[in-house]
Amino acid sequence: MDRKKLRGTGVALVTPFYEDKSVDFESLGRLIEHVIDGGVDYVVTMGTTGESATLDRDEKVAVMDFTVSSVKGRVPVVAGFGGNNTRAVIRSINNYSFKGIDAILSVSPYYNKPNQEGIYRHYQAISENCELPIILYNVPGRTSSNISAETTLRLAGDFENIIAIKEASGDLEQCMQIVSRKPDDFLVISGEDALTLPMIAMGMDGVISVIANAEPRIYSSMVKLALEGQFESARDFHYRAMKLIPLLFKEGNPAGVKAALAAKGLIKNVVRLPLAPVSESLQKEIEEVLKSL
């Protein structure tokens, strides 16, 4: 695929559930229309925000297949394939058809806390067993290990199908090290909604966003303007979004954004254990900010 299609706003789709915790495909279809109508450039299914850790294999396949059929080629579709068991990740890749999927997003191994050589070899094995473009995903707050700038640059230089990284470390110095030394066509994508504007200002290529589930128009407008260098106009959208962003993460993701989506009538406010819905007081805060937006 053309890497430029992943430049802009991607949205990490939530997975809606019914009260009995089964997947609510009707609401998922409604959400997909909402974000595409809101101007996002691509969608990501079965990422962290999609609660992939609590879905079994058949559910994941069903959600990915439904997403592809609902998107109908209007925007690229990225699918999450990651884990802390390299052999199991490769097996899941080998057992999926990938029809309609444009790239995969693969989170760095969690819990094991591998060293940098282990992280490198993990992604090497995935690269050698996956025909699709691969987006690395660095999120130390969830994995307890960081993909260093050196490891990212090594992977970007060594494997043609490793085309991007979603950087959610919050470490702007590390991001600058990657941006300043990366191959020209390697994409560096924000994984931090609150930092996307300054990240684009220093040369990054967009975002895979949580808030774009709820407010795709505001957030994708900010990203588009920033990528065009119109930072004064982009700041207006950024500070509008910043009224909501901290609330979405205050009691955990995706509980916050699901509360916002439920307030908009797009999904039911249901998460799977061990997650729990946000508190009643936070729900009210979110609803008040949504009204102001």
Secondary structure as the mmCIF struct_conf table of DSSP 4:
data_model
#
loop_
_struct_conf.conf_type_id
_struct_conf.id
_struct_conf.beg_label_comp_id
_struct_conf.beg_label_asym_id
_struct_conf.beg_label_seq_id
_struct_conf.end_label_comp_id
_struct_conf.end_label_asym_id
_struct_conf.end_label_seq_id
HELX_RH_3T_P HELX_RH_3T_P1 ARG A 3 LEU A 6
BEND BEND1 ARG A 7 ARG A 7
STRN STRN1 GLY A 8 ALA A 12
STRN STRN2 PHE A 17 PHE A 17
TURN_TY1_P TURN_TY1_P1 GLU A 19 ASP A 20
BEND BEND2 LYS A 21 LYS A 21
STRN STRN3 VAL A 23 VAL A 23
HELX_RH_AL_P HELX_RH_AL_P1 PHE A 25 ASP A 37
TURN_TY1_P TURN_TY1_P2 GLY A 38 GLY A 39
BEND BEND3 ASP A 41 ASP A 41
STRN STRN4 TYR A 42 THR A 45
BEND BEND4 MET A 46 GLY A 47
HELX_RH_3T_P HELX_RH_3T_P2 THR A 48 GLY A 50
TURN_TY1_P TURN_TY1_P3 GLU A 51 GLU A 51
HELX_RH_3T_P HELX_RH_3T_P3 SER A 52 THR A 54
BEND BEND5 LEU A 55 LEU A 55
HELX_RH_AL_P HELX_RH_AL_P2 ARG A 57 VAL A 71
TURN_TY1_P TURN_TY1_P4 LYS A 72 GLY A 73
BEND BEND6 ARG A 74 VAL A 75
STRN STRN5 VAL A 77 GLY A 80
BEND BEND7 ASN A 84 ASN A 84
HELX_RH_AL_P HELX_RH_AL_P3 THR A 86 ASN A 94
TURN_TY1_P TURN_TY1_P5 ASN A 95 ASN A 95
TURN_TY1_P TURN_TY1_P6 LYS A 99 GLY A 100
STRN STRN6 ALA A 103 VAL A 107
HELX_LH_PP_P HELX_LH_PP_P1 SER A 108 PRO A 109
BEND BEND8 TYR A 111 ASN A 112
HELX_RH_AL_P HELX_RH_AL_P4 GLN A 116 GLU A 128
TURN_TY1_P TURN_TY1_P7 ASN A 129 ASN A 129
BEND BEND9 LEU A 132 LEU A 132
STRN STRN7 ILE A 134 ASN A 138
HELX_RH_AL_P HELX_RH_AL_P5 PRO A 140 THR A 143
BEND BEND10 SER A 144 SER A 144
HELX_RH_AL_P HELX_RH_AL_P6 ALA A 149 ASP A 158
TURN_TY1_P TURN_TY1_P8 GLU A 160 ASN A 161
STRN STRN8 ILE A 162 GLU A 167
BEND BEND11 SER A 169 SER A 169
HELX_RH_AL_P HELX_RH_AL_P7 LEU A 172 ARG A 181
BEND BEND12 LYS A 182 LYS A 182
TURN_TY1_P TURN_TY1_P9 ASP A 184 ASP A 185
STRN STRN9 LEU A 187 SER A 190
HELX_RH_3T_P HELX_RH_3T_P4 ASP A 193 LEU A 195
HELX_RH_AL_P HELX_RH_AL_P8 THR A 196 ALA A 201
TURN_TY1_P TURN_TY1_P10 MET A 202 GLY A 203
STRN STRN10 GLY A 206 SER A 209
BEND BEND13 VAL A 210 VAL A 210
HELX_RH_3T_P HELX_RH_3T_P5 ILE A 211 ASN A 213
TURN_TY1_P TURN_TY1_P11 ALA A 214 ALA A 214
HELX_RH_AL_P HELX_RH_AL_P9 PRO A 216 LEU A 227
TURN_TY1_P TURN_TY1_P12 GLU A 228 GLY A 229
HELX_RH_AL_P HELX_RH_AL_P10 PHE A 231 ALA A 241
TURN_TY1_P TURN_TY1_P13 MET A 242 LEU A 244
HELX_RH_AL_P HELX_RH_AL_P11 ILE A 245 LYS A 250
TURN_TY1_P TURN_TY1_P14 GLU A 251 GLU A 251
TURN_TY1_P TURN_TY1_P15 ASN A 253 PRO A 254
HELX_RH_AL_P HELX_RH_AL_P12 ALA A 255 ALA A 263
TURN_TY1_P TURN_TY1_P16 LYS A 264 GLY A 265
BEND BEND14 LEU A 266 ILE A 267
BEND BEND15 ASN A 269 ASN A 269
TURN_TY1_P TURN_TY1_P17 LEU A 273 PRO A 274
HELX_LH_PP_P HELX_LH_PP_P2 PRO A 277 SER A 279
HELX_RH_AL_P HELX_RH_AL_P13 GLU A 280 SER A 292
#
